Amino acid sequence: MATDFPADKFKQYGTPFYYYDTDVLRKTVETASAEAGKHGFHLHYAVKANANPEILRIISSYGIGADCVSWNEIQRALDCGFSPGKIVFAGAGKSDYEIENALKAGILCINCESVQEIGVIDSIAGRLGIKADIALRINPYVDAHTHKHITTAIEDSKFGIPMNHINDAVAVLKESGNINMTGIHFHIGSQITRLQVFKSLCARINEISDQLARLGVALRIINVGGGLGIDYHNPETIPSFKEYFELFKELLKIYPGQEVHFEPGRSLVAQCGSLISRVLYIKNGDTSTFAVIDAGMNDLIRPALYQAYHKIENITSAGVRAFYNVVGPVCESADIFGKQVELPETARGDIIAIRSVGAYGESMASRYNLRDLAPSYFSDRL
C-alpha cells in the first residue's frame, strides 16, 4: 500500500500542503467495511479525525455512518452525503443550540454524557414535540495506556457517566417523557495499540449490560467507540481490522436483537495523508544541523502537543545520509517535527514529506502566527 509521491508535480505547487492518496483511503475503508461486515457490525466514521469534504464524500460513499462531536460536524457530514439515520452525536459539552439542531435533523442518537444532560435533552425534545433517541455514554474506567491527552476513560476523565451513577441515570430516564434510550456508548481513548485494552473494555461492557438488564433496560445498540491505533513507523500498513473486529465478536456478550457499533477515525484516514513541505534553510548549530521547513506546528500540532512521532522523508534527494533536526518556522521552541532524523543529504528547496497525517493534521490546523491554512490536494486530481 505504498504511496508513490509525484515529486515532480509537487514542485509546481506552493508549500506546505496536505496530500491525500485516495487509493490508500479507499483500500483502508474497504478493508474495514469488509471485516466489520463479516460480523454484522456498524461503522460510524469519527469526523473529528479529518473533516475535509472530499475525504468525507469518499467515506460516505461506502454507506458508513458518522460520529460527530459538534453541530458543525453534523452539518458537514450531512452536506457530504452521510445519512442522518447513521449519525451519532457525542461530546461532554453540547450546547442547547446544537442539541436542538441535532434533534431536528433526525440523527440516529445523541450519546449523552451526564445525568444533567438527560434532563436538558428531555426539555428541548418536549419543546419540539418529538422523542429524542439517546445512548448513555458510560465511563467504564478502562485505562487505554496511551497518551494522557487522548485517554478518556479513567476515573478523573470529563467524559461519560461514571459507573456508580448508572442507577441515577436510569432513574432520571424513567421520569423523562420525551426520551427513548436506544443503547449505551463507550470510548476509552485514541491510538490504542494494545488489543488487551479492548479485551478489558469488552469485559466491562458485559458487566454494565447485565446491570442494565437487571434494571429492566432494553438496549438495541452497544456502541464500543473507536481508538484503534496505526503504525506511524510504517505508513504503508493498514491496521489489523480483522483481528480487531474478531476480538469483539468473540468477547462481547450480545443479547438477541442488539447491534454493535464502532467509531473508527484515525485508523481509516491517517495513512492516506502526508504533509508536503519545502526546505527553506539548512542551519548548522553547535551540536545539531537544522532543516528548517515551511510547514509549522500550526499545520501539524501532534508532535508538539503529544510528543508524537511521524516518519519524515526527503522525496527529492538521494545518496549520502545525514542527521537533521527537522523544524518549522513558527515562533515556538516546540515547533519541531523530529530530532536527529536520518535523511539523504538535504538542501534548500528539497521536498519533505511528513507521513501519516491524514488524521488530526488538517483537522487540528490553526492560523497561529497568522500563517495561512495549508490547502489540500488529492492523488486522483493532480
Sequence and secondary structure as in RCSB ss.txt:
>XXXX:A:sequence
MATDFPADKFKQYGTPFYYYDTDVLRKTVETASAEAGKHGFHLHYAVKANANPEILRIISSYGIGADCVSWNEIQ
RALDCGFSPGKIVFAGAGKSDYEIENALKAGILCINCESVQEIGVIDSIAGRLGIKADIALRINPYVDAHTHKHI
TTAIEDSKFGIPMNHINDAVAVLKESGNINMTGIHFHIGSQITRLQVFKSLCARINEISDQLARLGVALRIINVG
GGLGIDYHNPETIPSFKEYFELFKELLKIYPGQEVHFEPGRSLVAQCGSLISRVLYIKNGDTSTFAVIDAGMNDL
IRPALYQAYHKIENITSAGVRAFYNVVGPVCESADIFGKQVELPETARGDIIAIRSVGAYGESMASRYNLRDLAP
SYFSDRL
>XXXX:A:secstr
      HHHHTTS SSEEEE HHHHHHHHHHHHHHHHTTT EEEEEGGG   HHHHHHHHTTT EEEESSHHHHH
HHHHTT  GGGEEE  TT  HHHHHHHHHHT SEEEE SHHHHHHHHHHHHHHTS EEEEEEEE      S GGG
B  STT SSSEEGGGHHHHHHHHHT TTEEEEEEE   BSSB  HHHHHHHHHHHHHHHHHHHHTT   SEEE  
  B   TT TT    HHHHHHHHHHH    TT EEEE   HHHHGGGEEEEEEEEEEEE SS EEEEES  TTT 
 HHHHH     EEESS  SSEEEEEEE SSSSTT EEEEEEEEE   TT EEEE S TTTTGGG   GGG     
EEEGGG 
